Amino acid sequence: MSGRRVVVFPSAAELGPALAHLVVSRADKALLDHGRFSLGLSGGSLVSMLSKELPALPDLDCSLWLAGFCDERLVPFDDGESTYGLYKNQLFSKINIPDSGVLAIDPSLSVQECAEDYARKLKEAFPKEDIPVFDLLLLGMGPDGHTCSLFPDHPLLEETQKIVAPISDSPKPPPQRVTMTFPMVNLARCVVFVSTGGSKAPVLKQVLEGGEGPALPAARVVPSHGELFWLIDEPAAASLTLQVERPGSAAKL
Ligand SMILES: O=C(O)[C@H](O)[C@@H](O)[C@H](O)[C@H](O)COP(=O)(O)O
């Protein structure tokens, strides 16, 4: 890992543009290095933040982007719970990412088959790699410390073989989901968590500064060779005592 950076913004409104710049800077780098930018998306507040900030950037060109999903809920695309459905309506419709540049699950399959099918699609999209190496993964964290659909104390935390796993007992509904596993997440070239709001303050303290008991899922995201950012706002940072960066509103990371 090249060192974890915890970056605190006055509010989510100021964090959003910095996130967009970070996405574009890693996209530019990836396009120069290997002619494509692979981006893993998550649900939660990231959907509206990215959908507001990315289309507002001048000259954004997503024609060589490959967007996948760090996890996805096994519901039809037109269900309000579908992460793909939300991004399709709110983001993909406003940027020039081609349909072939979006890797989605097949929600008509059983959860087991869906995970296998999504893993196969990912491997086909990254033919040179045993385990797909994403240029950038964007992650959220629940108040219980989960990230992707990797929940505290769940056996999936110990998965070492599969790159994508099914889960049918998610403590957060809907219960059936597919999720990237740690072996894939931790190979990414850059991982960015976005976490805002005072309700995240206690769990952020535990994840970033440690605490009693086993490490929470979000704390187990430690890219083996890549960058790790935590972009948070002041309310979420309220309980932290570790050293953080406070770059101001026009931050370029
Ligand atoms: O799959 C889900 O049920 C949600 O997407 C969830 O995992 C969310 O990403 C986190 O709870 C962070 O949520 P916020 O972005 O709203 O903090």
PDBQT file of the ligand as one rigid body, heavy atoms in Angstrom, charges set to zero:
ROOT
HETATM    1  O1  LIG A 301     -25.906  -1.942  -0.660  1.00  0.00    +0.000 OA
HETATM    2  C1  LIG A 301     -26.383  -1.205   0.190  1.00  0.00    +0.000 C 
HETATM    3  O2  LIG A 301     -27.282  -1.548   0.932  1.00  0.00    +0.000 OA
HETATM    4  C2  LIG A 301     -25.869   0.207   0.304  1.00  0.00    +0.000 C 
HETATM    5  O3  LIG A 301     -25.399   0.625  -0.925  1.00  0.00    +0.000 OA
HETATM    6  C3  LIG A 301     -24.819   0.364   1.370  1.00  0.00    +0.000 C 
HETATM    7  O4  LIG A 301     -23.837  -0.621   1.318  1.00  0.00    +0.000 OA
HETATM    8  C4  LIG A 301     -24.200   1.749   1.351  1.00  0.00    +0.000 C 
HETATM    9  O5  LIG A 301     -23.279   1.863   0.302  1.00  0.00    +0.000 OA
HETATM   10  C5  LIG A 301     -23.521   2.044   2.652  1.00  0.00    +0.000 C 
HETATM   11  O6  LIG A 301     -24.413   1.835   3.691  1.00  0.00    +0.000 OA
HETATM   12  C6  LIG A 301     -22.993   3.466   2.677  1.00  0.00    +0.000 C 
HETATM   13  O7  LIG A 301     -24.051   4.323   2.553  1.00  0.00    +0.000 OA
HETATM   14  P1  LIG A 301     -23.847   5.881   2.414  1.00  0.00    +0.000 P 
HETATM   15  O8  LIG A 301     -23.129   6.115   1.117  1.00  0.00    +0.000 OA
HETATM   16  O9  LIG A 301     -25.227   6.420   2.338  1.00  0.00    +0.000 OA
HETATM   17  O10 LIG A 301     -23.049   6.327   3.563  1.00  0.00    +0.000 OA
ENDROOT
TORSDOF 0
